[in-house]
Amino acid sequence: MNYNDIPAENLLKIKTLGQLKAAGYEPQSVKQELRQNLIRKLQQKEDIFPGIWGYEETVIPDMQRAILSMHHINLLGLRGQAKTRIARQMIDLLDEYIPVVQGSELNDDPMHPISRYAKDLVHEHGDDTPIGWLHRDERYTEKLATPDVSVADLIGDADPIKAATMKLPYSDERVIHFGLIPRSHRGIFVINELPDLQARIQVSLFNILQEGDIQIRGFKVRMPLDIQFVFTANPEDYTNRGSIVTPLKDRIDSQIITHYPKSIETGKKITRQEAHVKDGQEHAVKTNELVGDLIEQVAFEARESEYVDPKSGVSARLTISAYENLLSAAERRALLNGEKTTYVRVADFLNTIPAVTGKVELVYEGEQEGAGHVAQVLMGKAIRTQFLKYFPDPDKAKKSKQGNPYKAVTAWFGDGNTVDILSDASAADYKKALLKVPGLEALIEKHQPEAKGEEKLFMMEFALHGLAEHSQLSKNKLATGLQFKDLLSGMFSMPTFGEEEEEDF
């Protein structure tokens, strides 16, 4: 039987070097291993990077080409673009188990040992050298680059305690305390946020990437390390803390550019996959596709906003956190009103502001406006954009020969009527408030006839918000919700002395 065809349970029964040789084992580098397993998965039409959406035609093919080329890889992109997740999924391209010299610090290959310990053990015991097995999960090491990372952390240093205890000179290899990189021999080593690593530390990686060996304090240590390096980095013009030094960048074989989702649908897949829906929320809160579209649209609007720093990016974590907040807002309302189930509302979407404010870096103008106001502006733009996918453009509707479909609604408000939509209103009060607007229910029945029951009420609320964003109505903030009124009355009404000033948005 071919060694590669031996089941894992039989491999684990191999305990000595002699048995390993008899099984037909031949050493191969970690890059060869990744390449061979990728070839097999491609031939069998397996999903190589499951759960990574939006990269099917861009990043994933680039990753596959880099692995087939046996390259060190740098994933370059803004925050929240699944760079680390992709690196972690490379574990699945490793063999389930590999043999190591029992007790070796550096995961030495029994047929090709590199450490003094393993070489001495193999020399002493020969085919009786004890063998251990290392699972693929133990062959992945990840280090976040921070300014305090030292060469000793990554590569190693002479240990004076070892030297004193073993009565050895510093020139002896056995006094070295190995760092993370040598201990990752025969595995995948990931450095996140590479530009944050000090330049002098980056220089220490030159030999490892080019020659595959390490140097510690001038010792004549020749250790041909076998490591698949993966780096992640933000674009250099974003971080002020440092950059990738040119010679190191030159030694990284493939630089792969990541990106944000290019469509609302892709964004929703990522959000629904990553959001942590708590026990009970899934059954207590009913949602629809539109509210998911609104959340994703906020991220798209933020990436184009003049208030948001484009060099920082808008992480996918914004939409994930916002979706979790949305469900919690609806759940809280149901709990307050003693309702077992509830349907999401546009008000719940607007209550996700805390999930937005901490996820966007503002340029100077945005800082002047304030994070909360910028979040409200982004949400308003999201409603405005999505509104046109469900209803006629109000600006064009005024000139339509078929008549203005919003006339009955706007005329009622024009007569001085108002409607309050409170965030924590019960289902009955919410329904009553919406149904008192003449023409609103008919508008939904005409343009969204498939919406029934609670979904129809959601669309009615959405229509009011859409008309306000298209300057057909005025939308004013209350202490616990919103008030819709005629646009002109909203513009000219002034708060009386002693009353809390209401903010339009």
N, C-alpha and C positions, 0 to 999 in steps of 0.2 A: 504493500500500500504506500502511496505517495505521502510524504510527511504532511503536506498541506491538507490531505484528506482525513487525517486522523482526528476523531472527535475530541472535544475538549476534555471530557471525562477520562479518556485514555491517556491524553498528554500528561495530565496531573499525576498519573501513576509512574511516570518516568522520574527516577530519583537520582540517577548518576550520569556522569558524562558519557560513560560507555553505552548506557541504554539510549542516550540521546543520539549518539552517532549511529547506533544500530537502527534507529527509527528513520534515518535518512535526513536528519536536520542539517541545513546549510545556512550559514550566517548571511543576512542581508541587511542593508542599511534601512533606517526608518523611512527615508524618502522612497526607497525601492518598495518597501512594504506598503506605503500609502498609494504609490502608483499602481501596484499589482491589484490591490483591493478595489481601487477606483475603476480600473479596467474591467474587473469582474462585475462590479455593480452596474457599470454602463452597458455591458453586454447583456445583463439580465434585466435591463430597463428599470432598475430600482431608483427610488427617490434618494438623491445624494444628500441634500440639505433640507430635510422635511421641516415644515413650519416657517420657512423663510419665504415670505411673499413679496412679489414685485421685482425680484431679481432673476426671474427665470430666463430672460433674454440678455441680461447684462452681467451682473456680478457672478452668478453661479457658473456660467460658461467660462468666465475669466479664471475663477478659482480652479475649475477642473483642468484648464490648460496649464495653470501654474503647477498644479500637483503632478500632472503628467510630465511636465518639464523638470520635475524635482527641484523646484525653486524655493528659496526663502521668500516670504510674502509680507508685504506691507498693505494693510487695509486702510485706506485714506478716505476720511469723510467726516461730516459734521456729527454732532452727538445724536444718539438715538437712532442709528442706522444699522443696528444688528451686527456691528463689527465683531464684538466679543462673542456673540452667540454663534456666528459662523465659525470662528476659531475653535470654540468648544465642540462643535459638531464634527470637527475633523477627527475626534476620538473614534468615531464610528468607522473610520477607514483603517484603523489599526487592527492587527490580529487580536483575537480575544485573549490569548496568553502567549508570552514569550519566555524562553528559559533564561535564567540568570544564575550566576555562581552564588550559592547559598551564603548569605551574610555579607555580600559585597555592598559597599556604600554607593557605588556608581552603576548599579544594574549591569555588571559586566556580562558580556556574552561568553558562555563557557568555551566556545571555540575560538574566541578572539578577545581575551581579557586585556584591559588597559591599566587597571590599578595594580599597585604593588601587592596588595592583599590577595587579589584574585590570581595574579600570576604565580605567587608563591604557593597558593593552595593547589592550583592545577599542576604545578611542577612537583609538588610533594605527593599528591594522591593520584595523578594521572586519570585513568578512566573511572576511578572510584570517587572522583571529586563530587561532592554533594550538589544537587541541582534544585533550585526553587523556581517557582512560576510567578510571573508578574502579569496582573490583569491590565487590560487596556486603560481602565479608569485611573490606574496608578501611574500612568505614563504621561500625564498631562500636568504641566505646571504653569501657573499664571502669576505674574507680578505686575502690580500697578507702579508705574514710574513716578516717583516723587523726588523732590530735591534732596532728601536725606538718604537716598539709596547710595550705597558705597560699593567699591570694587570688591571688598570682602564679602558683602551680601550676595553679589551675583557670582563671583568667580571663586573667592576663597582667600585665605591668608594663613600664615604660619601661626600655629597654636603653641604659645610658650608652655602651657600646662602639659600638653602632650609631650613636648620635647623634654621637659623636666621629669615627667613620670616615666617615660620610656628610655630616658638617658640617651637621647639622640641629638645630633647637631641639627641646626636649622636647615642645613643643606639636604637633609634626608626627606624624601617625599612623604614618609609616614607621619611627619609632624604637621602636615597641611590639614587645615579644616576646610573642607570643600564647600563652596557656595551653591546657590540654587541651580546654576547652569550645569556644572559637572554632575550634580545629582539628577539632572534631567537627561542624562546620557541614554540614548535609544528611545527618546520620547519627543513630545511636542512642548516647546517652551514659548510662552506668549508674554510679550511685554506690552501692556496697555499704556496709551498716551506717551509714546516714545519721545516726542519733543520735550516733555517735562524732565527727561533724564539729563543730568548735567553733561556738558560736552566732554569733560574728561572721563566720565563713566562710559559714554558712547564710544570713545576711542578704545576702551578696553575690549570692546566687542569685535574690533577689526579682525584680529587673528582668528577668533572663533568662527566667524562667518567665512573668511577666505581660506584659511588653512585647516580649520577644524580642530585646532589645538589651543591649550591655555598656557598662560605665563603668569607666575605668581612671584612677585618681589624678586625678579631676576633669577629664580631657580631654573635650572635646566630641566624643566618638566615637559616631556613630550607626551601629551595625551590626546590622541586623535578622537575627539568627541564626535558622536553621531547624533545630531539634533536637528529637528525640523523647527526652524524659527518662524514665528508669526508675530508681526508687530501691528499695533493699531495706532492711528494718529489722526488728529484734527488737521485741517489744512494749516500750513505754517503761518499764513497771514492772519489766522484767527487768534492763536495763542501768543501772548506777549511774554510767556515764561521761557521760551526757548524755541529751538528748531532742530531738525535732524541735520547733523553735520554732514557735509557733502561726501566725504569718503565712505561714511557708513551707508548713506543713501545709495551710493554706487555699488555697494556690496549686496544690497537687497535686490534679488533678481527680478521679482515681479511686484509692481505697485498697482493695486486694484482700487479703483474709485467707486465708492458706494454712493447711494443717493436716497432721497426720500420717496415714498410711494408716489407714483405718477397719476393715480386715479383714486377717486373716492372709494370705489369698491375694494381696491387693494388695501387701502387704509382701514376699512371696516373689518376686513379679514384679520389684520394684525391686531386691532383693538379687541375684537371679540375673543381672539385666541389668548391674548395676554392679560386681559382684565380679570381680576379676582372677584367673581360673583359670590357673595357670601351665602351661607346656608339660609334658605328661606326666601332670599331676594328673587331667585329665579321664578318662584311660584307666586310670590306676593306682588311683583311688579311686572306689568305687561308693557312691552315696548313695540316700536314699529321701525321700519326702515328709515323713515324721514328723520327721526331724532338721531339715529346713527349718522346719517348724512350731514346733519347740522354740526355734530361734534367734529367730524372729519373736515368739514368746510372751514371751521375755525382755524385749524392748523394750516390749511391752504391759504387762507386770508392772511394769517400771521407771517407766512413766508414771503408774502408780497407786500406787507405793510411798510409804510415809510417810518412807522414808529419802532419797528423791531429791527435789531441788528442782524443783517443777513449773514454776516460772517460767523455768528454764533449758531444760527440754525434754530429750528423748532423741533424738538425731539418728539418721537412717537409716544413718549411717556406722557405728553400733554393730553392726547386723546384717550389714552388708557386711564389716566387719573380722572379725566372729565367724565368718562363713561361710568366709572365706579361712583363718582360723586352724584351723577344723575340718578342712578338706581337708589342711592342712599337718600337723596332728597325726596324721591317718591315714597320710599319705605317710611321715612320719618313722618310724612304727611298722613300716611295710612295709619300709623301707630297713634298719632295725635287724635285722629278722628274715629278710632276704634274700628277701622275697616280692615277686613282680612286681605283684600286685594285692591289694587289701584292701577290706574293707567297713567303712563307718563304724560307730562304736560310740557308746553314750551316754558312755563315758569320753572320747571325742574332744570331744563337746559340752561336758563339764565342764572340759576343758583350754583352752577359749576365754576363760577368766577375764581374761587380760591385755587382750583386746579390749573387755571390758565396763568394767573399772575406770577407764579413762581417758576414758570416754564419758559418764559420769554425774556430775553435780554433786550432792554430798550436802548435806543439811541437817545441823544440829548433831548430831542423834541418829545419823545415818549416819556422820558423821565419828568419833563416839565408837566405833561398832562397827568401823569400818575398811572401806576400799573392797573389800578381798578378801572379807571376810565378807558384805558387802551383795551382792556379785556372786553368791556361793554361795546366799544366800537367794533372790535373784531366779531363779536357775536351778532351785532346788528348787520354787519356786512354778510355774514354767513346766512342769516335769515333772508336778506335781500336777494342773494344769489340763488338760494334754493327755492324761494317763492316763485321765481319765473319758470321753474320746471313743472309747477303744478297749476299755476293760474296765469291768465293773460297779463301782459305788461300793462300796469295801470296808466302809464304815460301814453301808450298807443291806444288803449281802450277808450280814452276820451274822444278820440277822433274816429273810432270804429263806426262803420255804417250799421253794424248790428246792434249798436247801442252800448252804453257803458255798463258792464256787468256789476260794477261796484256802486252804482248811483244810489240804490236804495239804502245801502249801508252808510255811505258818506252823508247822504241827505239827513238821515236820522241823527247822526252826530252833529250835523250842521244846525239842527233845531235846538241845540244846547244840551242834548242828552249825553250822559257819560256812562261808562261801565267799568267797574272795578274787578280785576282778576287777582285775587289774593293767593299767595303762594301756598298757604296751608288750608285753603277752603275745602270743605267736605265735597264729596262727589255731587250731592244734591245742590249745594250752593253754587258750585262751579257750573253745573248744567243750567241752573236758573239764570245765572249772569249772562251766559252766552246766548241763550234762547231769547232773551229780551231784546236782542238787536235785530230789527226787522231786515229781512233779505239775506242775513248771514247764512242761515241754514240752507236756503235755496241756492246760494252761491256754491256751497259745497256739493249739493245734490246735482248741480249742473256740470261742474268741472271735475269733481272727484266722486262720481256716483258709486264707486265700489266701497267707499268709506261708510261704515255702518257703526251704530252704537257709540262706544267710547272713542273709537278712531275718528268718527265724524266730529265729535266735540273737540278732539285734538286739532283737527284740520280747521275748525272754526276759530279756535284761539290762534292758530298759526296764521290764518288769513288776516286777523286784526294786526298781528305783529308785522306781517308783510306789507300791509297798507301803510302802517306807520313808518316803516323803513323807506317806503317809496313816496313819503311826504303827502299822503292822502289823509292821514289822521295824526293826532298828537299823542305821544306816549309819555306819561309822567310817572316818576317813581314815587310810590307811597312807602310808608314805614314797613309794610308787610306784603307788598305786591306792586301792581301797576294799575294806573287809571288811563283809559283811552277816552279821548274827547276830540272835538273838532279841531282841525289844525290851526285855524285863525284864533279861536278862543284860547287854545293852548299857548299861542304866541303872545297874546295881549293880556292874558290874566296875570296879575301881579300878586304875590303873597301879601296878605295884610300884616300889619305890625303884630309881632308876637307869634305868628305862625311859622312853622318849619318850612323853609324854602324847599320847593320840589325841584329836582334836577331832570331835565329832558335828556333822553338818550335814545 
